[in-house]
Amino acid sequence: MGRAILAAFVVAIFVKLFLLDIVIADGNSMEPTIRSGSVLVVNRLQYGFRFPGQQRFLVRWGSPREGDVVVFFTPAGYVAVKRAVAWENRDEPRGEGLFMVKGDNYRFSYDSRSFGPVSVDAVIGRVLGR
């Protein structure tokens, strides 16, 4: 019995650190798609693999595509949930590994219009089921 509980605990920690994460949405920037207080499951392996606590992906095999709902760290260090969008200013240079984000409730959203493009390395993962 004790081994089974320990094994389940180890598997749960492994899943949380490397595969899936759970985030609770806070704020109304993604309404009506995601309401404040919603529990979101995040695929940590959608765009690459990194060890917990690392700033960059060890191996990266993708970048957010237009329409993906992603969880990432803002330049101020906050965790945010936004939708990847196309670059609005065609003259703005597009750096490798950068993408733009916008909240679905864009009038009340702190997003790329305020802080600019987001690095793929800032991404925690993609929200599943949205």
Secondary structure as GFF3:
##gff-version 3
##sequence-region A 1 130
A	DSSP	alpha_helix	2	14	.	.	.	ID=ss1
A	DSSP	pi_helix	15	19	.	.	.	ID=ss2
A	DSSP	beta_strand	20	24	.	.	.	ID=ss3
A	DSSP	beta_strand	39	43	.	.	.	ID=ss4
A	DSSP	beta_strand	48	49	.	.	.	ID=ss5
A	DSSP	beta_strand	59	60	.	.	.	ID=ss6
A	DSSP	beta_strand	69	73	.	.	.	ID=ss7
A	DSSP	beta_strand	79	85	.	.	.	ID=ss8
A	DSSP	beta_strand	98	102	.	.	.	ID=ss9
A	DSSP	three_ten_helix	106	108	.	.	.	ID=ss10
A	DSSP	alpha_helix	112	115	.	.	.	ID=ss11
A	DSSP	beta_strand	118	119	.	.	.	ID=ss12
A	DSSP	three_ten_helix	120	122	.	.	.	ID=ss13
A	DSSP	beta_strand	123	127	.	.	.	ID=ss14
###
